Amino acid sequence: MIQKLIKHQRFEINLLLILMTLFCFSLSIFRYYVSDTKVFFFLNWNLFLAWIPLIITSFALIFQIKSKTSLMLMVIAWVLFFPNSPYILTDLFHLKVRAGIPVWYDLIVILSYAWTGLICGFVSLNDIEKFLSAYFKKQVINLIVVFFLFLSSFGVYLGRFLRWNSWDILNNPFGLFNDIIVRFIYPLEHTKTWGVTVLMGIMLNFMYFMIKIIKKEGNIMVPLNTISKTS
């Protein structure tokens, strides 16, 4: 049983994500030790938020949620937190020359957190695809995935430029709704909103579907030992 669990592909990606998270944390600790500043400590909180979508779908998989109502509630909760995963990409805005630490180190710090958060989100999105496969055809699921990625880009804009976060759906729903609806009613007055949403959405779609294709190609590759035996 334990051997099967260790060999399971999900175990491998989860283990890598945990190790990468520890690596990120060690980078920030070392930076604090050298510079005596907590400049990038906020990345640990951002990465925690990026883990939440994966935690949500993982629990759904563990408990084998099949009820339509439960799945719908799970997807809604997932949608609210999913933008936190690609959000860390925008923390590159904080990259600049600072005393005591070379800029290349800070670049590695931010990219490490951004990559870990992004993969957490992509793995959880792949989980959502598995849940939806019981109700929709593949073509429909692909359209839903594209929509989710553009929706997450809009969420990233709300977080980065308007400083909203996932908790504000409960803390200040009317203020959040007002900022959202205004941008739909007067889109030409908010070109920055739609520029960020569309371009980042396209980028995330390319990244996600490229990773899926690489995974697919890896699954159909003929093992080297098989080639050697046949030759």
Contacts in CASP RR format, 6 or more apart in sequence:
PFRMAT RR
TARGET T0000
AUTHOR 0000-0000-0000
METHOD contacts of the structure
MODEL  1
MIQKLIKHQRFEINLLLILMTLFCFSLSIFRYYVSDTKVFFFLNWNLFLA
WIPLIITSFALIFQIKSKTSLMLMVIAWVLFFPNSPYILTDLFHLKVRAG
IPVWYDLIVILSYAWTGLICGFVSLNDIEKFLSAYFKKQVINLIVVFFLF
LSSFGVYLGRFLRWNSWDILNNPFGLFNDIIVRFIYPLEHTKTWGVTVLM
GIMLNFMYFMIKIIKKEGNIMVPLNTISKTS
5 11 0 8 1.000
13 119 0 8 1.000
13 123 0 8 1.000
14 58 0 8 1.000
17 54 0 8 1.000
17 116 0 8 1.000
17 119 0 8 1.000
17 120 0 8 1.000
17 123 0 8 1.000
20 112 0 8 1.000
20 115 0 8 1.000
20 116 0 8 1.000
20 119 0 8 1.000
21 47 0 8 1.000
21 51 0 8 1.000
21 116 0 8 1.000
23 112 0 8 1.000
24 43 0 8 1.000
24 44 0 8 1.000
24 47 0 8 1.000
24 109 0 8 1.000
24 112 0 8 1.000
24 113 0 8 1.000
24 116 0 8 1.000
25 44 0 8 1.000
27 108 0 8 1.000
27 109 0 8 1.000
27 112 0 8 1.000
28 40 0 8 1.000
28 41 0 8 1.000
28 43 0 8 1.000
28 44 0 8 1.000
28 109 0 8 1.000
31 37 0 8 1.000
31 39 0 8 1.000
31 40 0 8 1.000
31 101 0 8 1.000
31 105 0 8 1.000
31 106 0 8 1.000
31 109 0 8 1.000
32 38 0 8 1.000
32 41 0 8 1.000
34 100 0 8 1.000
34 101 0 8 1.000
35 98 0 8 1.000
35 99 0 8 1.000
35 100 0 8 1.000
35 101 0 8 1.000
37 98 0 8 1.000
39 94 0 8 1.000
39 98 0 8 1.000
40 94 0 8 1.000
40 106 0 8 1.000
40 109 0 8 1.000
40 110 0 8 1.000
43 88 0 8 1.000
43 91 0 8 1.000
43 109 0 8 1.000
43 110 0 8 1.000
43 113 0 8 1.000
46 84 0 8 1.000
46 87 0 8 1.000
46 88 0 8 1.000
46 91 0 8 1.000
46 113 0 8 1.000
47 88 0 8 1.000
47 113 0 8 1.000
47 116 0 8 1.000
47 117 0 8 1.000
49 81 0 8 1.000
49 84 0 8 1.000
49 87 0 8 1.000
49 166 0 8 1.000
50 84 0 8 1.000
50 85 0 8 1.000
50 87 0 8 1.000
50 88 0 8 1.000
50 116 0 8 1.000
50 117 0 8 1.000
50 118 0 8 1.000
50 120 0 8 1.000
50 121 0 8 1.000
51 117 0 8 1.000
51 120 0 8 1.000
52 81 0 8 1.000
52 84 0 8 1.000
53 78 0 8 1.000
53 81 0 8 1.000
53 82 0 8 1.000
53 84 0 8 1.000
53 85 0 8 1.000
53 120 0 8 1.000
53 121 0 8 1.000
53 124 0 8 1.000
53 125 0 8 1.000
54 120 0 8 1.000
54 121 0 8 1.000
54 123 0 8 1.000
54 124 0 8 1.000
54 127 0 8 1.000
56 74 0 8 1.000
56 77 0 8 1.000
56 78 0 8 1.000
56 81 0 8 1.000
56 124 0 8 1.000
57 74 0 8 1.000
57 78 0 8 1.000
57 123 0 8 1.000
57 124 0 8 1.000
57 127 0 8 1.000
57 128 0 8 1.000
57 131 0 8 1.000
58 124 0 8 1.000
58 127 0 8 1.000
60 71 0 8 1.000
60 74 0 8 1.000
60 127 0 8 1.000
60 131 0 8 1.000
61 127 0 8 1.000
61 130 0 8 1.000
65 71 0 8 1.000
65 74 0 8 1.000
65 131 0 8 1.000
66 134 0 8 1.000
71 131 0 8 1.000
74 131 0 8 1.000
75 128 0 8 1.000
75 131 0 8 1.000
78 124 0 8 1.000
78 128 0 8 1.000
79 148 0 8 1.000
79 151 0 8 1.000
80 166 0 8 1.000
80 169 0 8 1.000
81 166 0 8 1.000
82 121 0 8 1.000
82 124 0 8 1.000
82 125 0 8 1.000
82 148 0 8 1.000
82 151 0 8 1.000
82 152 0 8 1.000
83 151 0 8 1.000
83 152 0 8 1.000
83 153 0 8 1.000
83 154 0 8 1.000
83 155 0 8 1.000
83 156 0 8 1.000
83 158 0 8 1.000
83 159 0 8 1.000
83 166 0 8 1.000
84 166 0 8 1.000
85 117 0 8 1.000
85 118 0 8 1.000
85 120 0 8 1.000
85 121 0 8 1.000
85 122 0 8 1.000
85 124 0 8 1.000
85 152 0 8 1.000
86 117 0 8 1.000
86 118 0 8 1.000
86 121 0 8 1.000
86 152 0 8 1.000
86 153 0 8 1.000
86 156 0 8 1.000
86 200 0 8 1.000
86 204 0 8 1.000
87 155 0 8 1.000
87 156 0 8 1.000
87 159 0 8 1.000
87 160 0 8 1.000
88 110 0 8 1.000
88 113 0 8 1.000
88 114 0 8 1.000
88 117 0 8 1.000
88 118 0 8 1.000
89 114 0 8 1.000
89 118 0 8 1.000
89 156 0 8 1.000
90 156 0 8 1.000
90 160 0 8 1.000
91 110 0 8 1.000
91 113 0 8 1.000
91 114 0 8 1.000
92 110 0 8 1.000
92 111 0 8 1.000
92 114 0 8 1.000
93 160 0 8 1.000
94 110 0 8 1.000
95 103 0 8 1.000
95 106 0 8 1.000
95 107 0 8 1.000
95 110 0 8 1.000
96 103 0 8 1.000
97 103 0 8 1.000
98 106 0 8 1.000
118 207 0 8 1.000
122 207 0 8 1.000
122 208 0 8 1.000
122 211 0 8 1.000
125 145 0 8 1.000
125 148 0 8 1.000
125 149 0 8 1.000
125 208 0 8 1.000
126 212 0 8 1.000
128 145 0 8 1.000
128 148 0 8 1.000
129 141 0 8 1.000
129 145 0 8 1.000
132 141 0 8 1.000
132 144 0 8 1.000
133 141 0 8 1.000
136 144 0 8 1.000
145 208 0 8 1.000
146 205 0 8 1.000
149 201 0 8 1.000
149 204 0 8 1.000
149 205 0 8 1.000
149 208 0 8 1.000
150 197 0 8 1.000
150 198 0 8 1.000
150 201 0 8 1.000
150 204 0 8 1.000
150 205 0 8 1.000
152 201 0 8 1.000
152 204 0 8 1.000
153 196 0 8 1.000
153 197 0 8 1.000
153 198 0 8 1.000
153 200 0 8 1.000
153 201 0 8 1.000
153 204 0 8 1.000
154 193 0 8 1.000
154 197 0 8 1.000
155 164 0 8 1.000
156 196 0 8 1.000
156 200 0 8 1.000
157 192 0 8 1.000
157 193 0 8 1.000
157 196 0 8 1.000
157 197 0 8 1.000
157 200 0 8 1.000
158 164 0 8 1.000
158 176 0 8 1.000
158 179 0 8 1.000
158 180 0 8 1.000
159 165 0 8 1.000
160 196 0 8 1.000
161 192 0 8 1.000
161 193 0 8 1.000
161 196 0 8 1.000
162 179 0 8 1.000
164 176 0 8 1.000
164 179 0 8 1.000
168 175 0 8 1.000
168 176 0 8 1.000
169 176 0 8 1.000
182 190 0 8 1.000
183 190 0 8 1.000
183 193 0 8 1.000
183 194 0 8 1.000
187 193 0 8 1.000
187 194 0 8 1.000
END
